[in-house]
Amino acid sequence: MPPLIQGNNQQPQKLDFRSVDYKYKYPLGLRLKPGSKLHDALVKELLSRAQSSASMMTTRFSAWKKLDQTMTAYIEIDSDEKKVKNDDNRKPVSIVFPYSYVILETMLAYMSAVFLQPPFFRYEGVGSEDTIGAILLENVVNNGAIKSKVPLALHTMIRDSFVYGIGVGAPVWVVKRAKKVIKRRKKFFSRVLGMIKETGDFERATQEGVSYEGNALNNIDPYLLLPDPNVPIHEVQKGEYIGWIERSNLMRMRSEELNSDDCFNVEYLQHVKGAISTIYDKDSSGRASKTGMSPLGDSTGLTNPVDNIHMYVELIPSEWGLGAGKKPEKWTFRLSADAIITKAAPTNLNHNMFPVAVAAPDTDGYSSIPTSRLEILGGMQTTLDWLFNSHVANVRKSINDMFVVDPYSVNVNDIKNPSAGKLIRTRRPVWGKGVQNVMQQLAVSDVTRGHIADSTFIVQWMQKIGAADDAMMGSTRQGGPERIPGAEAAATQQGSANRMQRLAMLISYQAMQDIGYMFACHTQQLMSEDTFVKLTGDHMEKLKAEYGITDPKVKVSPFDLLIDFDTVVSDGSVPNSGFTPFWIEMFKFISADPALRAAFDVKRIFKHIARNLGAKNVDDFEIKVVPDEQIPGMVAGGQLTQVPQGGLGNVNGSVSGDDGAV
């Protein structure tokens, strides 16, 4: 528990964190005790940058909250609709017609096919001597991406880029330690030999070690982002800083301090009352009111929340009092509770970049925060909601019987009863006089009858603007009995795909290229243990053809990856889907013409077509023919078996050579 003192009101009060000293040893010999001159100067610098960013970002929050409402199909129920629901829960009330959500799903489906199919990141060696290293690097990076679930983070980043206009990911290097059970021989102390000896029996033992080391990708909520407002958002590497806010808790930060040399000053946080940042001091997204989850976490008082401002800053150390360096360096800071610095060190990454990547496919190239794709559709979505909900409200009004009654002649309470098979009683003065003129129903007309047709018109334009037609959505065309010519349908679908491809290509250049480059650099710089990768497909064929490597499982050491490489940028097209009908027709011409067969590799063309059609294991069906000169060596190595005298009978396989090896 933190030290406590008694105030004038006799209530326990926490000590001022500046009045205690926990004797921390700070990195680089810096004096970073809270309250010191250097510490407070750094706090002022970091807060001023965070406040400058927040003043720009908050201008977009109202538009983003409307988009969140569209994505959750959630509308606050007004007083009249609450009364309707209380009367009969089956009656519909206002909703968001989720067509923007459908368009978002269509765009995400295309982007998932482009970016979320392994390999996620491709590399090429700069020189011929870098070929094997680039192949191994690609496999190590992509295997690690699968283990750390990078595709999920990429999906969130791409989704944010379409909803809010920006999607942000932070590449990090993760080292996880865990215990595992191993087998070892039992040991005993021999008094005769005076030493420990092993027996022939085994026993189980628990050993702690590195369970995983590799890249991971952390998502940054756009509501909590703190970018440099002086540069376009997709060019964060040109800014002087970039940061974000994360809510943690005191216990988690104490554990981190025990296991990390970069973390300090955490014990001072126990003396801070309400360790919440004033930059974004409340849930700006409104998610907590709808889904129960706030980007700033729990503030119920059951835990000890701490808001951390993470910030990367490019600075000159001598000007900030952080050393004698006079050249720009990138530093990492963490400001906790707006008052205590708990991290401060040079970033020390070989790529010398801010480890942050931003996707903004709808940027105009200049804006700090661009208008998103769904925000462009926002006006049409609002109109669509109004058309649909006004029609529902009119129908709901119409099916409620509306009568003009003579309250002197009829019991009004009987009319109000909503149950079926009701009995309406007349009042005593009119008994025996008939019921013809007691009550009369008003004529009701549906003035919103055309709203559904208007909704269809709005939907069609939303499809055109969002580049998501029925074919892209996987839906059949709605319309009359006439058929669309095949050429027109193909051209329409190709045009929509081209628009999607443009967005994907922008995301690839803006974010995927940077993430892939940083992942590779982190692996080269920080990987410390050997690992194994399994090579398949083109990689295995290339290594086998050029370097004689035949074992698909290859042991990779950190030194194997120290090569020069280039990151391959995706062109935005969906893999294995390009012009398959064209290739089939070309294959027919080439295979039928001897001159073309001599000029083109028919086998590789066939494999290309098969892979475009979805086959991933084409090589499994290939007949392997071994040249005669290689047979003796492969027999000696056990890769081929000598056929017994008399043969094998009906053998499914390939036989080559005169010596009967298979």
PEPENOR-V472683 format. One record per run of one state. SS is the DSSP state (~ for helix, > for strand, _ for the rest). FROM is the first residue (numbers start at 1). TO is the last residue. If there is no record, write none. Layout:
SS & FROM & TO
SS & FROM & TO
//
This chain:
_ & 1 & 3
> & 4 & 6
_ & 7 & 11
> & 12 & 14
_ & 15 & 16
~ & 17 & 19
_ & 20 & 26
~ & 27 & 29
_ & 30 & 36
~ & 37 & 72
_ & 73 & 78
~ & 79 & 87
_ & 88 & 98
~ & 99 & 115
_ & 116 & 121
> & 122 & 125
_ & 126 & 127
~ & 128 & 147
_ & 148 & 149
~ & 150 & 163
_ & 164 & 166
> & 167 & 190
_ & 191 & 194
> & 195 & 220
_ & 221 & 221
~ & 222 & 224
> & 225 & 227
_ & 228 & 232
~ & 233 & 238
_ & 239 & 240
> & 241 & 249
~ & 250 & 259
_ & 260 & 265
~ & 266 & 271
_ & 272 & 286
~ & 287 & 291
_ & 292 & 304
> & 305 & 316
~ & 317 & 320
_ & 321 & 327
> & 328 & 336
_ & 337 & 339
> & 340 & 346
_ & 347 & 356
> & 357 & 359
_ & 360 & 372
~ & 373 & 376
_ & 377 & 377
~ & 378 & 399
_ & 400 & 402
> & 403 & 405
_ & 406 & 409
> & 410 & 410
_ & 411 & 411
~ & 412 & 416
_ & 417 & 425
> & 426 & 426
_ & 427 & 427
~ & 428 & 430
_ & 431 & 438
> & 439 & 441
_ & 442 & 450
~ & 451 & 466
_ & 467 & 469
~ & 470 & 473
_ & 474 & 485
~ & 486 & 526
_ & 527 & 530
> & 531 & 534
_ & 535 & 536
~ & 537 & 547
_ & 548 & 552
> & 553 & 556
_ & 557 & 557
~ & 558 & 561
_ & 562 & 564
> & 565 & 568
_ & 569 & 579
~ & 580 & 592
_ & 593 & 593
~ & 594 & 599
_ & 600 & 601
~ & 602 & 612
_ & 613 & 617
~ & 618 & 621
_ & 622 & 627
~ & 628 & 636
_ & 637 & 641
> & 642 & 642
_ & 643 & 660
> & 661 & 661
_ & 662 & 662
//
